[in-house]
Amino acid sequence: MVHAAAGGSGILVVQLAQEFGAGRTIATASSDEKRASALELGADTAVDGDAEGCREWVVDTNHGHPVDIVLDAIGGAVHDAGRAAAKKVWAPATYS
């Protein structure tokens, strides 16, 4: 999962995930336009990046499973929501 996937760092992360064969790239973004941009860049799916409800959206779009890796450029409540959407043993990566 890539938080803020339509931002400067998020764009690069989505493209690298696709280039290096990530299984399924789930992008989060705050607007329909940003989600569309993340999809155009190669994300497999895109969901609302709001911390409220994020876990449910991500797990639902990932066929009922938590994600393996959370890449986060936002922090705070969004970071916590990403952690809730990840497997119990998770690999967080925070960048800016």
C-alpha positions as CSV (number, residue, x, y, z in Angstrom):
1,M,0.0,0.0,0.0
2,V,1.3,3.4,-1.0
3,H,-0.1,6.4,1.0
4,A,-0.3,9.7,-0.9
5,A,0.4,7.8,-4.1
6,A,-0.2,10.9,-6.3
7,G,2.3,13.1,-4.5
8,G,5.9,13.5,-5.5
9,S,7.4,10.6,-3.6
10,G,4.3,8.5,-4.0
11,I,4.4,8.7,-7.8
12,L,7.9,7.3,-7.8
13,V,7.0,4.6,-5.3
14,V,4.1,3.4,-7.4
15,Q,6.2,3.3,-10.5
16,L,9.0,1.4,-8.8
17,A,6.6,-1.1,-7.3
18,Q,5.4,-1.9,-10.8
19,E,8.9,-1.9,-12.3
20,F,10.1,-4.4,-9.7
21,G,7.1,-6.7,-9.8
22,A,5.1,-5.9,-6.6
23,G,2.3,-8.3,-6.5
24,R,-0.6,-5.8,-6.0
25,T,-0.1,-2.1,-5.6
26,I,-2.9,-0.3,-3.6
27,A,-2.7,3.4,-3.8
28,T,-4.3,5.9,-1.4
29,A,-5.1,9.4,-2.3
30,S,-7.4,12.2,-1.1
31,S,-9.4,12.9,-4.3
32,D,-10.9,11.2,-7.3
33,E,-8.4,13.0,-9.5
34,K,-5.4,11.9,-7.5
35,R,-6.7,8.3,-7.4
36,A,-7.1,8.4,-11.2
37,S,-3.6,9.7,-11.5
38,A,-2.2,6.8,-9.3
39,L,-4.1,4.3,-11.5
40,E,-2.6,5.8,-14.6
41,L,0.9,5.5,-13.1
42,G,0.4,1.8,-12.6
43,A,-1.4,1.2,-9.3
44,D,-3.7,-1.8,-9.4
45,T,-6.4,-0.1,-7.4
46,A,-6.8,3.2,-5.5
47,V,-8.8,4.1,-2.4
48,D,-9.6,7.1,-0.3
49,G,-6.6,8.0,1.8
50,D,-8.6,9.4,4.7
51,A,-7.6,7.7,8.0
52,E,-11.2,7.1,8.8
53,G,-12.2,3.8,7.2
54,C,-8.9,3.3,5.5
55,R,-8.4,-0.2,7.0
56,E,-11.7,-1.4,5.7
57,W,-11.2,0.0,2.2
58,V,-7.7,-1.5,1.9
59,V,-8.6,-4.9,3.2
60,D,-11.7,-5.0,1.0
61,T,-9.8,-4.1,-2.1
62,N,-7.1,-6.6,-1.3
63,H,-9.7,-9.5,-1.4
64,G,-10.2,-9.6,2.4
65,H,-6.5,-9.7,3.3
66,P,-4.3,-7.2,5.1
67,V,-1.4,-5.8,3.1
68,D,2.3,-6.9,3.4
69,I,4.0,-3.5,3.2
70,V,2.9,0.1,4.0
71,L,4.7,3.0,2.4
72,D,3.8,6.2,4.1
73,A,4.7,9.8,3.4
74,I,2.1,11.3,5.7
75,G,2.5,10.0,9.2
76,G,0.1,10.5,12.1
77,A,-3.4,9.1,11.9
78,V,-2.8,7.9,8.3
79,H,0.3,6.0,9.4
80,D,-1.8,4.4,12.2
81,A,-4.5,3.5,9.7
82,G,-1.9,1.9,7.4
83,R,-0.6,-0.1,10.3
84,A,-4.2,-1.4,11.0
85,A,-4.5,-2.5,7.4
86,A,-1.2,-4.4,7.5
87,K,-0.4,-8.0,8.6
88,K,0.6,-8.4,12.2
89,V,4.2,-8.7,11.2
90,W,4.5,-5.7,8.9
91,A,7.1,-3.8,7.1
92,P,6.6,0.0,7.5
93,A,8.5,2.5,5.4
94,T,8.0,6.2,6.2
95,Y,9.5,8.7,3.8
96,S,9.1,12.3,2.7
